[in-house]
Amino acid sequence: MRIGIDARELCGQPTGVGRYLSGLLAEWARDEVARRHEFVLYAHRPLDLALDGRRFSLRQIPGAGRFWWEQQLLPRVIKGDHLDVFFAPGYTAPLFLECRLVVTIHDVSFAAHPEWFTWREGLRRRTMCRRAAAAADAVITVSQFSRREIIERLGVPEGRVHVVLTGISAPKVRLKPDTTSERILYVGSIFNRRHVPDLIRAFAALARRRPAVRLDLVGDNRTYPRQNIAGAIAAERLDGRAVWRQYVPDGELDALYADARAFAFLSEYEGFGLTPLEADYSRCYEQTPRVYCGASAEC
């Protein structure tokens, strides 16, 4: 079987959907059954992947990698590649394909909570995701919670929505933990639903009582209405004790997980909480499990 894959999310600094797809590709590269298939990766920029080029070929299609690229440029190339299936790992897909389509919808926050998005972005997501789900031969999602929401809010027939639980990859190097650490860690794109400013304020109260405690925040600010994360840290006079980074590479992230005493994830809505799962796997929870997760899914 010849399988095409939208690989845009692997470009640059992969997070979220990009890490999900990266994990799938790594498993397909190892899996004996998957060896029967050929994969074609489509992206708008070069990809740095350690995959067998005979089984995982790259088709680079110049462009911005956004709506026009997905709906106009990508289908023209796919048409000549004689695919059996096209896999879209991140909510939307080209709407006019001559092959079968499988799409992953991780959650439907844009339909459940439209107030978290600008009207333009919310409309685009609701429209394109609904149309992709309607066109797909199969919809994959990551939890029973998201499956129910996809069926109810997007109107997809139950028989076409399948739950494939998300797994995580073990760190490439097993790190020796810092058993004296008093670090608290948050990892994930920063959305309003994850209440990062509340976490900062709660940490400030703890910091006044424990001089050694530190807070590490990792994630791009995607809030709407916009929240001032740096301003929240400054307002609590936490400079040097609370550090926010928009992105860290995997090796550094593994070290942060290993050294954290606690992982905080104060979310009120998730399709699936991947970073709490990663944190639960890390060394500090072998000794003293402390994962504070408010997600609504079964994470």
N, C-alpha and C positions, 0 to 999 in steps of 0.2 A: 504494500500500500504506500502511496505517495502522499505525505501529510505536510501541508503548508502551515506555518505558524507566524502570527504577528509578533515580531520580536522587538518592537520599538522600545519597550520598557527596559530592555537590557542595555540600552545606550546610556552613556554618561555615568551617573551614580545610581545604580538600581536600588530601589526601595519597594516595599509593598508588592505590587504586581510583578515587578522585575525579579524580586527574590523568589517569589512563588514560581515563576517560569524557570528561573535558573535551577531551582531544585528539581522540577519536573524533567528538565533536559538532562541533568546529572543522573537521575534514576533511569531514564530511557536509554542513556548511553551504556549503562551497566546491565540492563535487563535483557535476558535471553530472548524473550518473546518480542521485545521491541526491535531486536536485530533484524527481524523480517521486513521492517519498514524503512523507508527513506524519508528524511525530514528536510524541508526547505524553509529556512529562516528568512523573513522579510524585515528589513530595517532601513532607516533613512541615513544611518551613519555606520561606520565600521564597528564590528563587535570583537571583543577580545575574549574568545571562548576556547577552552582546551577540549575540543570535541573532534571526533574523527570527521574530517572534511568529506570523506566519501559518503558518509551517512547523514551528515548535517551540513548541507551546503548553505551558503549565504547569498541572498539576492539583495544587493544594496540599491535602493530606489531613492535618488536625491530628492530632497524636499524638506519641509518643516516637520514632518511626522505628525501632523494634526489632521483636522477634519478633511480637508481637500486631499491630502495624501492618502488617507484611509479610504475615502469614498470614490476618488477619481484615478489617482495614480496607481495605487496598489491593485485594483481589480484588472487593469489593463495588462499588468505583468502576470498576474495569476492566470488569466485566460490562456496564455500561451504555455503555461507550465504543466498542464494536464494533471491537476491534483485530483486525488480521490476525496480528500477531506481537508477543510481549512479550520484551524483552531485559533480562536481569539481569546486570549487569557485575561482580558481586562474590560469587561462590560459591553463593549461595542464591537462591530464588525462591518466589513463591506456588505451592503444590503443586496447587491445584485451579483451573485456568484453562480457559476454553473456546476459547482461541486457541493457536496454535503458540508454543513456548517455545524461546529460545536463551539459554544461560547461559555466562558466562566463569568458568572455574576456573583461577586463576593458578598455584596449586601445591596440594599435598595434605600440607603439613607436619603438619597435625593428625592424619593417618593414619600418615605415615612416622615421626613423632617425637611421640607422644602425651605424652611426658614434658615437653614444652615448654609444656603447657597445664594449667590446673586441670582436675580430672576433669569438672566440670560444663561448662566451656567446650569442652573437647575432645569430650565426648559430643555436645553440641549441634551443633558444627561437623561432626563425622563423620556424624551422623544426617541433618541437614538438607542437607548437600552431596551425600550419596549419593542422597537422595530427589529432589533437584533434578536431578541428573545423569540419574537413571533416567527422570524425567518429560520431560526436554528432547528436542526434536526434533534439536537439534544442541548440542554442547558445544565452545566455543572455548577454546583455551589458548594460551600465549605462547612455548612452546619444545617441541622434540622430547622433551626430558627430562621436562617435565610431562605431555606426552601419554602417554608410557610409564607414568608413575606413575598417571595417571587410569585407564588401561586395566587396569593390574595391581591397584591398590589399591581402586578404586571399582567395578570390574567393568563398565565401560562398553564396549559393542561398538566395535571399532576404527573402523568406518565412520561413527560419530557423533561422533568427536573430531577436530577440525580445528585445525591450528596457524595462527594469524595473528600474525605477528611484530610486536612492539611498536616503534613509532617514537618520536621525540621532536620537540618543536617548537623552532625556532630562537628565541633570545632576541629580544624585541621591539626592544631597543636593543643594538647591537654595542658592547661596552665595551672601552675601552683597557686592556690588561693592565698590571699592576704587575710589571715585569720583575725587580725587586729582591726580590720577595716570597719569604719562607721560611715560607709557611703550608701546613699540611696540613689536608685537609678530609675529613670523613665526613658523608654525608647518607643518611638512611633511618630508618624506624621502628626503634627499638632493641629487638631480640630477642636472646635468649641465643645463638642460632646465629651472630650477627654479632660476638660477642667484643669488644664495645666496651671493657670493663675491661682486656682484654689490650692493646688499642690504646693506651689511656691509659698503661699501664705501659711499653710499648715507647717511646712518645713521651717519657716522663719520662727514659729513658736518653739519648735523643737531645738533649733539652733541656739536660741537664747539660753537653753538649759544644758546643752551638750556642746562644749567648745570644739570637739573633734569631728562632729558630724558634717558631712558634705553631701551636696545634691548634684547629680549629673543628669542633664536633659539632652536627649539626642532626637532631633526631628525637625523637618522643615515646617515653617509656620504657614498653615493653609486655612487659617480661621476666617470666618465671616459671620457677623461683623468682626473686623480685624481686632485681634488682641495683641497688646504690646508686651511681649514676653520679656524682653530686655528691660523695659520700664518696670515691670512687676518685680524683677530681681532687684533693680536699683531702689525701688520704693521701700523694700524691706531691708535695705542696707546689707545685702548678701554678697556683694562683690568679693570674689575669691572663694566664697563658700558654696555658691550655686553657679554652675557653669553650664551654659547652653551652647551646643554645637548643632548646626543644621544637618550635618552628615559626618559619619566616620566610616572608614573602610572596615571590612569584616574582621581583620585581625585585631584591630583596636577595639571593635565592638565585643569580641570574645573576651578581651581583657577586662572590659568594663563589667560584663556579666559576671566574670569570675570573681572580681573584687567587691562586688556589691553585697552589702549586708541585707538589703531589702530592695525589692522591686515594686514600684508604685504605678498603678494604671487605673485612674479614677474615671473610667468611661461609663457612660449611660447607654451606649448603643454600639454594638459590634456585630458584624457577620461572624467573625471568629477572631479571638485575640491571639495573634501569632506571637507577638513579643512576650506576653506572659508565659506562653508555652516554652519559648526559648529560655526565658529566665528560670523557669522551673527545672529545666534540664541542666542548668549550669551548676558549678561546684558548690556555691554557697548554700544551695537548698539540699545538698546531700547532708550538710551539717545541721542547718537550722532553716527549714522552709519558712519563707516570709514573702508571699506574693499577694499583694493587695489589688484585687481586680474587681471593678464594678461593672464589667461588661454584661450585657443581657444575653449573650449567646452561651452555649455550653462550652466555654473555654477552660 
